[in-house]
Amino acid sequence: MLLLPAAALAQAQQYDVLFRNARVLDGMGNPWIRADVAIQGDRIAAVGRLDGATARRVIDATGLYIAPGFIDPHTHAVAALDDSELSAAKPLLAEGVTTIMGNPDGGGPVDLAQQGAAILKDGLGVNVGLMIGHGSVREAVMGMADRPATPRELDQMRALVRKAMQQGAYGMSSGLFYAPGSYAPNSEVNELAKVVGEYDGIYQSHPRDESDYTVGVVASADEVIDVARQAHIPAMITHIKVLGPHVWGYSAAIIEHVNRARAQGLQVFADQYPYLASATSLGAALLPRWAQADGRDAFLRRLQDPDTLAKIHAAMVDNLERRGGADRIQFRRFRPDPSIEGHTLAWLAKQRSADPLDVALDLLKQGSVSIVSFNMDAQDVRRFMRQEWTMTSSDGELVPFGVGVPHPRSYGTFPRKIRKYALEDGVISLPFAIRSMTSLTASVYRIKDRGELRPGAYADLAVFDLNAVNDPATYTKPHQLAEGMVYVMVNGRFAIDGGTFTGERPGRLLKRDVATKQ
């Protein structure tokens, strides 16, 4: 941590806010030190012994920890930030999150300028950076076609990615597990990633397979590594996991492959949420991708053909087994019938005296079904978490309070990692956990002057009572805010003050430097 010398401190006596006697975690993985932290405007002005300093507001932070505001590199919350009731992002602030990256899994709008304007109209509770989604780009050019792109189509996709990078995107995300991204060969992704590389961006990927659906989880990790090699940019295996009993234990092989790539000079990283369950759509979990080709109407037509329906059903049998069975799939949102939310597919099948897959197909005919899937092994989660290249992400969403039964990661990711994995289980240390939430993410995504607690950095701060940090959200009662944040500052303004939301929306739309690499 950079501390100001005594002479400099003597000249900087008057500040806006002064936290005294705090336990300061700098975000770099260092142990905490006792220090004062001074804020001037939207920046951290000084860190150290500031005995002679004064401020318009002085806060006694004795017993409290101060860390850089947490950065979430993979969240679906941006989709809701254009809602005036949700734009304050209270669930995120309650976790200490001050910056998020939007449009993961290859999704989001293609026009980032329009998206940015929409989320700014009511103000932002947190800072927001945007990615350009490969799946959205592909769909804009090719629809839901299950085939390789033609040279002309690839040029059109390059142009869309280049436009997004010029609009300030931090990089490109992909969702190669989902349609239409799953229809793209990795060579297509490599070519588009090279455009991202022209602007010094990054690549973030939901891998093609996190189990043994198609190419397998290890080969899918290798695809992400190959993008780093071919495009010469950092590549992220996002929400890294090994999904389902068939591949439990494969984390060791993936870690070996990542470490080997890094030893070769490739910039390969991962992010992870600290839970044993994932969340996706019922269709993504159970349907074969060929059944989803050409869109929903084509899928519904396929269900009318007995031979095709039989093939779809047979593939779903295998996919349900990969997920661990019908009792491991819990509905989180189903708009046609909210009464099933929070219940399992096994429960609903029993209620209807029907086969679980017949029930699943009936639901898919009616509309989109969001699920939580209990499919991970604790040892794999711990093994990934210990890696120095793994950062923390939520993969969460921002929904109206009380609507649906979302994954608890939407409310509790960051405090859960601190409480359970650092303090209770000792899987990682507290400084290691904070680094994975702050400076590691900022450095990989090249988010300037954030993620570190040092003079000159933006005053994004999470000030917490470590004894009170907790994640009460559960799988059946997820709508519970995280606990323990006493103060949260975003760009030098209080979003949480004394444990109470201020109603301020001090967040900003962040953009990467649009200049191409020289």
TAVEN-V347175 format. One record per helix or strand. SS is the DSSP state (A for helix, B for strand). FROM is the first residue (numbers start at 1). TO is the last residue. If there is no record, write none. Layout:
SS;FROM;TO, SS;FROM;TO
This chain:
A;6;11, B;14;24, B;33;40, B;43;48, B;54;60, B;65;68, B;70;72, A;77;80, A;90;94, B;97;102, A;112;120, B;124;124, B;127;130, B;132;133, A;134;142, A;151;166, B;171;175, A;181;183, A;186;198, B;202;206, A;217;231, B;235;237, A;245;247, A;251;263, B;268;272, B;277;281, A;282;286, A;289;292, A;296;304, A;306;322, A;326;328, B;329;333, A;335;340, B;344;344, A;345;352, A;356;366, B;370;374, A;378;385, B;390;392, A;409;424, A;430;437, A;439;445, B;458;458, B;461;464, B;470;470, B;483;483, B;485;490, B;493;497, B;500;501, B;506;506, B;509;509
